[in-house]
Amino acid sequence: MKKLLISKNLFVLILADIVLLAIAYFLAYIVRFEAHVGASELLVIKQTIVPILLCKLVVFYFFNLYRGMWRYTGIVDLLNVIKAVFVSSLIIITVVLMLSRFQGFSRSIFIIDAVFSLILIAGIRLAIRFLLSTATFSLNKNGINGNEHKKMIIIGAGDAGEKVVREIYDNPKMKYRIAGFVDDDKNKIGKQIHGIKVLGKIDELKEVAKSEGVDEILIAAPSAVGKDMRRIVEICDATKISYKTLPGMGEIIDGKVSIKTIRDISYKDLLGRHPVQLENDKISDFLKNKCVLITGAGGSIGSELCRQICKYGPSLVVLFDAGESNLYSIQMELKHVVTYIKYRAVLGRIQDKALVDEVFRKYRPDVVFHAAAYKHVPLVERNPWEAVYSNIIGTNTLVKAAIAHKVDRFVLVSTDKAVRPTNVMGASKRVAEKIVYAHKLGQTKCMAVRFGNVIGSSGSVIPLYRHQIKKGGPVTVTHPEITRFFMTIEESAQLILQAFTMGEGGEIFILEMGTPVKIVDMARDLIRLSGKEPDTDIEIKFIGLRPGEKLYEELITEGEGIVKTGHEKILVLRNGVQSGEPNIQNSQHNDLNCLDEKIKELKALADAHDAKGIKVKLKEIVPEYTISDDEAVV
């Protein structure tokens, strides 16, 4: 039945074109001879109309004029009509020239015929689209049932807003009626998009929404970030009307904007990070057809690296993780969501030297991204031996294996907590940075990438706050002045990929994290996003700093030799030492053999679960480390 209907529709389309092309041919004669068409001209028309129509229909078919749906006619379809009319007319003129050298034909007939053919063939397609779209627009604009349709106002009369309006109007099932737009561009006010008027500025939203009886607000301003988005959200809050947003600029650019992607405002929208500009060709040169090993592949950063790296066509991605559940989740995502099956999953611990050596021997990775680590400050503070095993011994094992098996590049994912650390986790990551730097000379280019907190990563404070808000509070903040750097998981993974292409060995790359955010301000924003008022509906309670927790995090310290790179969001610490440390080439603490000896001593202390001894030894390796007095679990 479906095939029958398609055949029937195709027949109708072809028949319509035959009629229109015949009319165009007759009109050409009428115009050329000023409505005085004689018997000789009628004879010529009778003799030539069939082959002319056949020629045009064949050309139209090859230009796909019968494969599109007229109700969705667009610029591409109109260009195809122009090409088809031009080519068919050219063929006809060439044939007539070859057979008769225009004896008995007026040359201008074919030009006039081409003009009329173009007008009629393009016109009927546009007319059908207009009639169907108008009917659908009218249906959706007024609603099948006014009580069932929400009245929406759109913030942003730009490309994103236009796409949403078009999608709502093209789909009769959408339960929205568009009341209008608001936009800060004064040149747009009073103008219309698809018959929908720009009613005023964003600051006038409350008055406009009240006068129009709006039920919902949609923020369609993907270029609004940070301060701009925060302002828009505050204006929406003042209306007491529910509001949602579209995804960020990256997805708009990828063409993913859709009514289906409308979602609630998240804290990432208020964070306001501009899209990362990547040198994709350069990254592809390092990853395409290469074997890539990712440790901690099931973690927040590791899994995002997996997703990003698969876009560059590696020959194989080796997923290495100690957590069964996390490893299973990422391999299933790669298989069923990303649809990338060139992977191998390895369940194991990175400090297992025999396993690590076997993995490197079997898969021969070209690039290693080392994202496996214990990172939760209070837990690691009370279980410091685990930081020694995973963050230090694991890193040392991987680096040595990478060098032994001639890996091209080794990238350590580090943290801002490694800067003048006040906790075991930060100190252990600083030791990991030293291990990477100590192996800077050689065929394998070893480097580290250091950044701050990642929104949405496991252990992030945001899920905790959301849970506390859902329960009715209180929201617990450690200190009223505590601040942190934040970036999204997607941005951190993208910048890691960009930074690793720049390394020559021994660098610590610093990702530009923007302005630090007060945690108490974050808590207040999250409370407001949930529709509550901080300190009124939801209490904010200060509970004091946790063991080893800093009031302010740092990405660099003064005198570290930080220099800019070719990327605006990436800096580099080239000498691998922090302020106050002696140069690595003159320091026994950073000498490769001495560092190995210190790591062996750390392992012995970890085996004995000697928390105090571990901290003292870490202080020897990292002089700027401030030891916390918190006691261990055992």
C-alpha positions as CSV (number, residue, x, y, z in Angstrom):
1,M,0.0,0.0,0.0
2,K,2.9,2.4,0.9
3,K,4.6,1.7,-2.4
4,L,1.3,2.2,-4.2
5,L,0.8,5.6,-2.6
6,I,4.3,6.6,-3.4
7,S,3.8,5.6,-7.1
8,K,0.5,7.5,-7.1
9,N,2.1,10.7,-5.7
10,L,5.0,10.4,-8.2
11,F,2.5,10.1,-11.1
12,V,0.6,13.2,-9.9
13,L,3.9,15.2,-9.6
14,I,5.0,14.2,-13.1
15,L,1.5,14.9,-14.6
16,A,1.5,18.4,-12.9
17,D,4.9,19.2,-14.5
18,I,3.8,18.0,-17.9
19,V,0.8,20.3,-17.8
20,L,3.0,23.3,-16.6
21,L,5.7,22.7,-19.1
22,A,3.2,22.5,-21.9
23,I,1.6,25.8,-20.7
24,A,5.1,27.4,-20.6
25,Y,5.8,26.3,-24.2
26,F,2.5,27.7,-25.4
27,L,3.0,30.9,-23.5
28,A,6.4,31.4,-25.0
29,Y,4.8,31.4,-28.5
30,I,2.0,33.7,-27.4
31,V,4.5,36.2,-25.9
32,R,6.9,35.9,-28.9
33,F,4.2,36.5,-31.5
34,E,2.2,38.9,-29.4
35,A,-0.8,36.6,-29.2
36,H,-1.0,36.1,-33.0
37,V,0.0,32.5,-33.3
38,G,-0.6,31.3,-36.9
39,A,-1.2,27.8,-38.4
40,S,2.5,27.3,-39.1
41,E,3.5,28.0,-35.5
42,L,0.7,25.7,-34.2
43,L,2.1,22.9,-36.5
44,V,5.6,23.5,-35.1
45,I,4.2,23.3,-31.6
46,K,2.4,20.0,-32.4
47,Q,5.5,18.4,-33.9
48,T,7.9,19.4,-31.2
49,I,6.0,19.5,-27.9
50,V,6.3,15.8,-27.1
51,P,10.1,15.4,-27.6
52,I,10.6,18.7,-25.7
53,L,8.5,17.5,-22.8
54,L,10.2,14.2,-22.7
55,C,13.7,15.8,-22.7
56,K,12.7,18.1,-19.8
57,L,11.2,15.3,-17.7
58,V,14.3,13.1,-18.1
59,V,16.6,16.0,-17.1
60,F,14.2,16.9,-14.2
61,Y,14.4,13.2,-13.0
62,F,18.2,13.2,-13.0
63,F,18.3,16.5,-11.0
64,N,16.1,14.8,-8.3
65,L,13.1,17.0,-8.8
66,Y,10.8,14.0,-8.1
67,R,12.6,12.7,-5.0
68,G,12.0,15.5,-2.6
69,M,8.8,16.3,-0.8
70,W,7.2,19.5,-2.0
71,R,5.9,20.5,1.4
72,Y,9.6,20.9,2.5
73,T,10.8,22.7,-0.6
74,G,13.8,24.8,0.2
75,I,16.8,26.6,-1.4
76,V,18.5,23.4,-2.5
77,D,15.3,22.3,-4.3
78,L,15.0,25.6,-6.0
79,L,18.6,25.5,-7.1
80,N,17.9,22.0,-8.6
81,V,15.0,23.4,-10.5
82,I,17.1,26.2,-11.9
83,K,19.8,23.8,-13.0
84,A,17.3,21.3,-14.5
85,V,15.6,24.1,-16.5
86,F,18.9,25.5,-17.7
87,V,20.3,22.1,-18.7
88,S,17.2,20.9,-20.5
89,S,16.8,24.2,-22.4
90,L,20.5,24.0,-23.4
91,I,20.1,20.4,-24.7
92,I,16.9,21.4,-26.7
93,I,18.7,24.4,-28.2
94,T,21.7,22.3,-29.1
95,V,19.6,19.6,-30.8
96,V,17.5,22.2,-32.8
97,L,20.8,23.9,-33.9
98,M,22.3,20.6,-35.1
99,L,19.2,19.4,-36.9
100,S,17.8,22.6,-38.5
101,R,20.0,25.5,-37.6
102,F,16.8,27.2,-36.3
103,Q,15.1,27.1,-39.7
104,G,11.4,27.4,-38.9
105,F,12.1,28.2,-35.2
106,S,12.4,31.5,-33.4
107,R,15.5,31.6,-31.2
108,S,13.8,33.7,-28.6
109,I,11.1,31.0,-28.1
110,F,13.5,28.8,-26.2
111,I,14.7,31.6,-23.9
112,I,11.1,32.7,-23.1
113,D,10.1,29.0,-22.6
114,A,12.9,28.6,-20.1
115,V,11.8,31.6,-18.1
116,F,8.2,30.5,-18.0
117,S,9.2,26.9,-17.2
118,L,11.3,28.1,-14.3
119,I,8.5,30.3,-12.9
120,L,5.8,27.6,-13.1
121,I,7.9,24.6,-12.0
122,A,9.4,26.5,-9.0
123,G,6.1,28.3,-8.4
124,I,4.0,25.3,-7.9
125,R,6.5,23.8,-5.5
126,L,6.6,26.9,-3.4
127,A,2.8,27.3,-3.6
128,I,2.3,23.8,-2.2
129,R,4.8,24.4,0.6
130,F,3.2,27.7,1.4
131,L,-0.3,26.2,1.5
132,L,0.7,23.3,3.7
133,S,2.9,25.3,5.9
134,T,0.2,28.0,6.3
135,A,-2.3,25.4,7.3
136,T,0.1,23.9,9.8
137,F,1.2,27.3,11.1
138,S,-2.4,28.3,11.6
139,L,-3.2,25.1,13.3
140,N,-0.3,25.3,15.7
141,K,-0.5,29.1,16.2
142,N,-4.0,28.9,17.4
143,G,-3.9,25.4,18.7
144,I,-6.3,22.5,18.0
145,N,-7.6,23.1,21.5
146,G,-6.5,26.3,23.2
147,N,-6.6,24.7,26.6
148,E,-4.2,22.0,25.7
149,H,-1.5,24.3,24.2
150,K,1.0,26.2,26.3
151,K,1.5,29.8,25.4
152,M,5.3,30.3,25.1
153,I,7.5,33.4,24.7
154,I,11.0,33.0,23.3
155,I,14.0,34.9,24.5
156,G,16.3,35.5,21.5
157,A,15.0,36.3,18.0
158,G,18.0,34.7,16.3
159,D,18.7,31.5,14.4
160,A,18.0,29.2,17.3
161,G,14.7,30.9,18.0
162,E,13.7,30.7,14.4
163,K,14.5,27.0,14.2
164,V,12.4,26.3,17.2
165,V,9.4,28.2,15.9
166,R,9.7,26.4,12.5
167,E,9.9,23.0,14.2
168,I,6.9,23.8,16.5
169,Y,4.9,25.0,13.5
170,D,5.9,22.1,11.3
171,N,4.7,19.6,13.8
172,P,1.0,19.6,14.6
173,K,1.6,17.5,17.7
174,M,3.6,20.2,19.5
175,K,1.7,21.5,22.5
176,Y,2.9,25.1,22.1
177,R,1.6,28.4,20.8
178,I,4.2,31.1,20.3
179,A,3.1,34.5,21.8
180,G,6.2,36.3,20.6
181,F,9.9,37.0,21.0
182,V,11.9,39.3,23.3
183,D,15.4,40.4,22.3
184,D,18.0,43.0,23.3
185,D,18.7,44.0,19.7
186,K,16.6,47.1,19.3
187,N,16.7,46.8,15.5
188,K,14.6,43.5,15.8
189,I,11.9,45.0,18.0
190,G,8.6,45.2,16.1
191,K,9.8,42.9,13.3
192,Q,8.5,39.4,12.7
193,I,9.8,35.9,12.3
194,H,7.3,33.5,10.6
195,G,4.6,36.0,11.5
196,I,5.7,36.1,15.2
197,K,6.5,39.6,16.5
198,V,9.4,40.7,18.6
199,L,7.5,42.3,21.4
200,G,10.3,44.0,23.3
201,K,13.6,43.8,25.1
202,I,14.6,41.1,27.5
203,D,14.4,43.5,30.5
204,E,10.7,44.0,29.6
205,L,10.0,40.2,29.8
206,K,7.9,40.4,33.0
207,E,5.5,43.0,31.5
208,V,5.3,41.3,28.1
209,A,4.7,37.8,29.6
210,K,1.9,39.2,31.9
211,S,0.1,41.0,29.0
212,E,0.3,38.0,26.7
213,G,-0.7,35.4,29.4
214,V,2.4,33.3,28.9
215,D,2.6,29.8,30.4
216,E,6.3,29.1,29.7
217,I,9.5,30.8,28.7
218,L,12.2,29.4,26.4
219,I,15.7,30.8,26.4
220,A,16.9,30.4,22.8
221,A,20.2,32.4,23.2
222,P,23.0,29.8,22.9
223,S,25.7,32.5,22.7
224,A,24.7,33.9,26.1
225,V,27.2,32.6,28.7
226,G,28.2,33.4,32.2
227,K,27.1,36.9,33.2
228,D,24.6,37.2,30.4
229,M,22.9,33.9,31.1
230,R,22.8,34.7,34.8
231,R,21.0,38.0,34.0
232,I,18.5,36.3,31.8
233,V,17.8,33.7,34.5
234,E,17.2,36.4,37.1
235,I,14.8,38.1,34.8
236,C,12.9,34.8,34.2
237,D,12.8,34.2,38.0
238,A,11.1,37.5,38.5
239,T,8.2,36.5,36.2
240,K,7.4,33.5,38.4
241,I,6.8,31.5,35.2
242,S,8.6,28.2,34.4
243,Y,11.4,28.5,31.9
244,K,13.7,26.2,30.0
245,T,16.7,26.6,27.6
246,L,18.3,25.2,24.5
247,P,21.7,23.5,24.6
248,G,24.9,25.4,24.1
249,M,26.5,26.9,21.0
250,G,28.4,23.7,20.2
251,E,25.3,21.7,19.6
252,I,23.7,24.6,17.7
253,I,26.7,24.6,15.4
254,D,26.4,20.8,14.9
255,G,22.8,21.3,13.9
256,K,21.3,19.5,16.9
257,V,19.0,22.3,18.0
258,S,15.5,20.8,18.3
259,I,12.4,21.2,20.4
260,K,13.5,17.8,21.8
261,T,16.6,19.3,23.3
262,I,14.8,21.9,25.4
263,R,15.7,21.3,29.0
264,D,15.8,23.0,32.4
265,I,18.5,25.5,33.2
266,S,21.6,23.8,34.7
267,Y,24.5,25.2,36.6
268,K,26.7,24.8,33.5
269,D,24.6,27.5,31.8
270,L,25.4,29.9,34.6
271,L,29.1,29.0,34.6
272,G,29.3,30.4,31.1
273,R,32.3,28.8,29.4
274,H,32.7,29.8,25.8
275,P,33.0,26.9,23.3
276,V,36.5,25.6,22.9
277,Q,38.1,26.1,19.5
278,L,40.1,23.0,18.7
279,E,42.7,22.4,16.1
280,N,41.0,19.2,14.9
281,D,43.3,18.5,12.0
282,K,46.3,18.6,14.4
283,I,44.6,16.4,16.9
284,S,43.6,14.0,14.2
285,D,47.2,13.7,13.0
286,F,48.1,12.3,16.4
287,L,45.1,10.0,16.9
288,K,43.8,8.8,13.5
289,N,44.7,5.1,13.0
290,K,46.6,5.1,16.3
291,C,46.1,2.8,19.3
292,V,45.1,4.9,22.3
293,L,45.2,3.6,25.9
294,I,43.0,5.4,28.5
295,T,43.4,4.6,32.2
296,G,40.4,5.4,34.4
297,A,38.4,5.0,31.3
298,G,35.1,4.6,33.2
299,G,35.6,7.7,35.3
300,S,34.3,11.2,34.6
301,I,37.3,12.5,32.6
302,G,38.3,9.1,31.2
303,S,34.9,8.4,29.8
304,E,34.6,11.8,28.2
305,L,38.1,11.3,26.7
306,C,36.8,8.1,25.2
307,R,33.9,9.8,23.6
308,Q,36.0,12.6,22.2
309,I,38.8,10.4,21.0
310,C,36.5,8.1,19.0
311,K,35.6,11.1,16.8
312,Y,39.2,11.1,15.4
313,G,39.2,7.5,14.1
314,P,41.8,5.7,16.2
315,S,42.6,2.1,15.2
316,L,41.9,0.9,18.7
317,V,40.9,2.3,22.1
318,V,42.0,0.3,25.1
319,L,39.8,1.0,28.1
320,F,41.7,0.3,31.4
321,D,39.8,0.6,34.7
322,A,39.7,-1.0,38.1
323,G,36.0,-0.5,38.5
324,E,33.8,-3.2,37.0
325,S,30.6,-1.1,36.8
326,N,32.3,2.0,35.3
327,L,34.2,-0.1,32.8
328,Y,31.1,-1.9,31.7
329,S,29.1,1.4,31.4
330,I,31.7,3.1,29.1
331,Q,32.1,0.0,26.8
332,M,28.4,-0.3,26.4
333,E,28.1,3.4,25.7
334,L,30.8,3.2,23.0
335,K,29.1,0.2,21.5
336,H,25.5,1.2,21.5
337,V,25.5,5.1,21.7
338,V,28.8,6.2,20.1
339,T,28.6,3.1,17.9
340,Y,32.4,2.7,18.0
341,I,33.4,-0.9,18.4
342,K,37.2,-0.7,18.0
343,Y,37.8,-1.0,21.7
344,R,39.2,-3.5,24.2
345,A,38.2,-3.4,27.9
346,V,40.8,-4.3,30.5
347,L,39.7,-4.7,34.1
348,G,42.6,-4.3,36.5
349,R,44.7,-2.0,38.7
350,I,47.4,0.2,37.1
351,Q,49.9,-0.7,39.9
352,D,49.8,-4.3,38.7
353,K,53.1,-4.3,36.9
354,A,52.7,-7.7,35.2
355,L,49.2,-6.8,33.9
356,V,50.3,-3.3,32.7
357,D,53.3,-4.8,30.9
358,E,51.1,-7.4,29.2
359,V,48.6,-4.8,28.1
360,F,51.4,-2.7,26.6
361,R,53.0,-5.7,24.9
362,K,49.7,-7.0,23.5
363,Y,48.1,-3.7,22.2
364,R,51.3,-1.6,21.6
365,P,49.6,1.8,22.3
366,D,50.8,4.9,20.5
367,V,49.3,7.3,23.0
368,V,48.4,6.9,26.7
369,F,46.0,9.2,28.6
370,H,46.4,8.5,32.3
371,A,43.2,9.6,34.0
372,A,43.0,6.9,36.7
373,A,43.4,8.3,40.3
374,Y,41.9,8.5,43.7
375,K,40.7,12.1,44.0
376,H,38.3,12.6,46.9
377,V,40.2,14.7,49.4
378,P,38.7,13.6,52.7
379,L,38.6,9.9,51.8
380,V,42.2,9.9,50.5
381,E,43.3,11.9,53.6
382,R,42.1,9.1,55.9
383,N,43.3,6.3,53.6
384,P,46.6,7.8,52.3
385,W,48.1,4.4,51.4
386,E,45.6,4.1,48.5
387,A,46.9,7.4,47.1
388,V,50.3,5.9,47.2
389,Y,49.3,2.7,45.4
390,S,47.1,4.4,42.7
391,N,48.3,7.9,42.2
392,I,52.0,7.4,42.7
393,I,53.0,3.7,42.2
394,G,50.4,3.3,39.4
395,T,51.7,6.4,37.6
396,N,55.3,5.2,38.0
397,T,54.4,1.8,36.6
398,L,52.6,3.2,33.6
399,V,55.3,5.7,32.7
400,K,58.0,3.1,32.9
401,A,55.9,0.7,30.8
402,A,55.2,3.5,28.2
403,I,58.9,4.2,27.9
404,A,59.9,0.5,27.7
405,H,57.3,-0.1,24.9
406,K,58.2,3.0,23.0
407,V,54.9,4.8,23.4
408,D,54.9,8.1,21.5
409,R,53.1,10.3,24.0
410,F,52.1,9.9,27.7
411,V,49.6,12.4,29.2
412,L,49.0,12.6,32.9
413,V,45.7,14.2,34.0
414,S,46.6,16.3,37.0
415,T,44.8,18.8,39.3
416,D,45.1,22.2,40.8
417,K,45.3,20.5,44.2
418,A,48.9,19.6,43.3
419,V,49.9,23.3,43.7
420,R,51.2,23.9,47.2
421,P,49.2,20.9,48.4
422,T,47.5,20.8,51.8
423,N,46.3,17.2,51.5
424,V,47.5,13.8,50.6
425,M,45.6,13.7,47.3
426,G,47.2,16.9,46.1
427,A,50.7,15.8,47.3
428,S,50.3,12.4,45.6
429,K,49.4,14.1,42.3
430,R,52.3,16.5,42.6
431,V,54.6,13.4,43.0
432,A,52.9,12.0,39.9
433,E,53.8,15.2,38.0
434,K,57.4,14.8,39.2
435,I,57.5,11.3,37.9
436,V,56.3,12.5,34.5
437,Y,58.9,15.3,34.5
438,A,61.7,13.1,35.6
439,H,61.2,11.0,32.4
440,K,61.2,14.0,30.1
441,L,64.3,12.9,28.2
442,G,63.7,10.1,25.8
443,Q,61.7,8.9,22.9
444,T,58.4,9.0,24.8
445,K,57.1,12.5,25.3
446,C,55.7,12.6,28.8
447,M,53.6,15.6,29.9
448,A,50.9,16.5,32.4
449,V,47.7,18.6,32.1
450,R,46.5,20.4,35.2
451,F,43.1,21.9,35.8
452,G,40.5,22.5,38.6
453,N,37.1,21.1,39.5
454,V,34.9,19.5,36.9
455,I,31.2,20.0,37.0
456,G,29.3,16.7,36.8
457,S,32.3,14.6,37.8
458,S,31.9,11.9,40.4
459,G,32.1,13.4,43.8
460,S,31.2,16.9,42.5
461,V,29.5,19.0,45.1
462,I,26.6,19.8,42.7
463,P,24.8,16.4,43.0
464,L,25.1,16.6,46.8
465,Y,23.5,20.1,46.8
466,R,20.7,19.0,44.5
467,H,20.0,16.1,46.8
468,Q,20.0,18.4,49.9
469,I,17.7,20.9,48.1
470,K,15.3,18.1,47.1
471,K,15.1,17.0,50.8
472,G,14.3,20.6,51.8
473,G,17.8,21.5,53.1
474,P,20.0,22.5,54.7
475,V,22.6,22.9,52.0
476,T,26.0,22.5,53.6
477,V,28.9,24.7,52.7
478,T,32.2,24.3,54.4
479,H,33.2,28.0,54.6
480,P,31.5,31.3,53.4
481,E,34.7,32.4,51.6
482,I,35.7,29.1,50.0
483,T,36.2,29.3,46.2
484,R,37.0,26.8,43.4
485,F,37.8,26.9,39.7
486,F,35.2,25.0,37.6
487,M,34.9,23.8,34.0
488,T,32.7,21.3,32.3
489,I,33.7,17.7,31.6
490,E,33.4,18.2,27.8
491,E,35.7,21.3,28.0
492,S,38.3,19.6,30.1
493,A,38.5,16.6,27.8
494,Q,38.8,18.9,24.7
495,L,41.6,20.9,26.2
496,I,43.5,17.8,27.3
497,L,43.4,16.7,23.6
498,Q,44.5,20.1,22.4
499,A,47.3,20.3,25.0
500,F,48.8,16.9,24.3
501,T,49.5,17.8,20.7
502,M,51.8,20.6,21.9
503,G,54.0,18.6,24.2
504,E,57.7,18.0,23.6
505,G,58.4,16.3,26.9
506,G,58.3,17.4,30.5
507,E,55.7,20.2,30.3
508,I,52.9,20.8,32.7
509,F,50.0,22.3,30.8
510,I,47.7,24.6,32.7
511,L,44.1,25.0,31.5
512,E,42.6,28.5,31.7
513,M,39.8,28.1,34.3
514,G,38.4,31.6,34.3
515,T,37.4,33.3,37.5
516,P,37.1,31.2,40.7
517,V,33.5,30.7,41.9
518,K,32.4,31.1,45.5
519,I,30.8,27.8,46.6
520,V,28.2,29.7,48.6
521,D,27.2,31.6,45.5
522,M,27.0,28.3,43.6
523,A,24.7,26.9,46.4
524,R,22.4,30.0,46.1
525,D,22.2,29.6,42.3
526,L,21.3,26.0,42.6
527,I,18.6,26.7,45.1
528,R,17.1,29.4,42.8
529,L,17.2,27.1,39.8
530,S,15.1,24.6,41.8
531,G,12.5,27.3,42.2
532,K,13.3,28.1,45.9
533,E,14.8,31.1,47.7
534,P,18.1,30.7,49.5
535,D,18.0,31.4,53.3
536,T,14.2,31.6,53.1
537,D,13.0,28.3,51.7
538,I,16.3,26.5,51.9
539,E,18.8,27.1,54.7
540,I,22.5,27.4,53.9
541,K,24.6,25.9,56.7
542,F,28.4,26.4,57.2
543,I,30.1,23.3,58.6
544,G,33.8,24.2,58.5
545,L,36.6,23.1,56.2
546,R,37.2,19.3,55.8
547,P,40.5,17.6,56.5
548,G,43.1,18.8,54.1
549,E,40.8,21.2,52.3
550,K,42.0,24.6,51.1
551,L,40.1,27.8,51.3
552,Y,41.4,28.8,47.8
553,E,42.7,26.6,45.1
554,E,45.5,27.6,42.8
555,L,46.5,26.5,39.3
556,I,49.9,28.1,39.4
557,T,52.1,29.9,41.9
558,E,54.2,33.0,41.4
559,G,57.6,32.4,39.7
560,E,56.7,29.1,38.1
561,G,57.8,30.1,34.6
562,I,54.4,30.0,33.1
563,V,54.2,31.0,29.4
564,K,51.5,31.2,26.8
565,T,50.9,28.7,24.1
566,G,49.4,29.0,20.7
567,H,45.9,28.3,22.2
568,E,44.2,31.0,24.2
569,K,43.0,28.6,26.9
570,I,46.2,26.7,27.5
571,L,49.4,27.9,29.4
572,V,52.5,25.8,30.0
573,L,54.9,25.4,32.9
574,R,58.0,24.2,31.0
575,N,60.5,23.7,33.8
576,G,58.3,21.3,35.8
577,V,59.1,22.9,39.2
578,Q,57.1,25.1,41.5
579,S,58.1,28.2,43.3
580,G,60.6,27.5,46.1
581,E,61.8,24.2,44.6
582,P,65.3,23.8,43.3
583,N,65.7,23.0,39.6
584,I,65.1,19.3,38.8
585,Q,68.5,18.8,37.3
586,N,70.2,19.9,40.6
587,S,67.9,18.4,43.1
588,Q,68.2,14.9,44.6
589,H,64.5,14.9,45.2
590,N,63.8,15.0,41.5
591,D,66.7,12.8,40.4
592,L,65.2,9.8,38.7
593,N,67.1,7.2,40.8
594,C,66.4,9.1,44.1
595,L,62.7,9.5,43.1
596,D,62.4,5.7,42.5
597,E,64.0,5.1,45.9
598,K,61.5,7.4,47.6
599,I,58.6,5.7,45.9
600,K,59.9,2.3,47.2
601,E,60.0,3.8,50.7
602,L,56.4,5.1,50.2
603,K,55.3,1.7,49.2
604,A,56.7,0.1,52.3
605,L,54.9,2.7,54.4
606,A,51.7,2.1,52.5
607,D,52.0,-1.7,53.0
608,A,52.3,-1.0,56.7
609,H,49.3,1.4,56.6
610,D,51.5,4.0,58.3
611,A,49.5,7.2,57.6
612,K,51.9,9.5,59.5
613,G,55.0,8.0,57.9
614,I,53.4,8.4,54.4
615,K,52.7,12.1,55.0
616,V,56.2,12.7,56.3
617,K,57.7,11.0,53.3
618,L,55.5,13.0,50.9
619,K,56.8,16.1,52.6
620,E,60.3,15.0,51.8
621,I,59.4,14.6,48.1
622,V,57.2,17.7,48.0
623,P,58.7,20.3,50.3
624,E,55.8,22.8,49.8
625,Y,53.2,20.2,51.0
626,T,51.5,21.2,54.3
627,I,50.7,18.1,56.4
628,S,47.1,17.8,57.8
629,D,46.7,16.5,61.4
630,D,43.7,14.4,60.4
631,E,43.9,10.8,61.6
632,A,43.7,7.8,59.3
633,V,40.9,5.3,59.4
634,V,43.1,2.5,60.7
